[in-house]
Amino acid sequence: MEQTTDTSGAPDVVRRLQRDLVKAAVSLSIDEARYLVDAYYAMQEHRKAAANQVRALAESKEPHEVLRWLFEQNETVEKQIRRALNSWTDGLPAARWAKSIVGIGPVISAGLAAHIDISRCATVGRIWRFAGLDPTVEWKKGERRPWNAGLKCLCWKIGESFVKVSGRPDDFYGQLYLQRKQIEQERNEAGKFADQAPYKLERFNIGKSTDAYQAYAAGKLPPAHIHARAKRWVVKLFLAHYHHVAWTLATGTPPPKPYVISILGHADMIQPPNFPMQEVA
């Protein structure tokens, strides 16, 4: 005979367990935090797949309760991982700064902290190379990948997040993305990237019937390429600011060679927003 369990007190038990897990998260190791970040994004993809399945079935019939259960469980676990990583990053000053930025939450902040050892990055260039954002670095056949795939993926997510929040009045990096995109578009129309277009056609198999091919053939970059350039630019700026903040907090002094970036035709030092931080007592 199947045994039954009294679950009348289950909600209190679950809440207590959740609180205990959040408290325990502060002692996570770097490797454990990195694993949780990867697990979070994997579960997010599973949840999206389950949601798509439920949505597709809903058009023809009522989705099976097991599918709904799977969707809800993935969503619940995601939230718990996010809470745990939020607790872990609360104890890391640079991660707290990152969380103060619109578009950057505890999962991305945890990923940055777990992947970047600031003591080994005297300049932001080290971080760019590690993240696969140095255009001079090539991954040649037969060689070990010269960047960290997890950090590179995280940077892609950062760029996408800044694009999504670019319309918010309290946003910082998304607005810079829009400004940079405008600059890139103007340069593109002026033919500044004419030397890059043939390179793309030579190195990549681009269908001749596509809009991208037509743009490259005319010596211009297609809109998607302009979007990617502007997004990469703002991600590199954010990483430069993260490096500045993390190095300053770790050593007590600014980086030896602060990153100077050109915007609107001028060489200006764009200061990291929300720094120095105003810590809440």
Helices and strands as residue ranges (DSSP letters): H 10-24, G 25-27, H 30-58, H 65-90, H 93-99, H 106-115, G 118-120, H 124-130, H 149-164, H 173-189, H 196-203, H 211-217, H 223-251, E 261-263, E 266-268
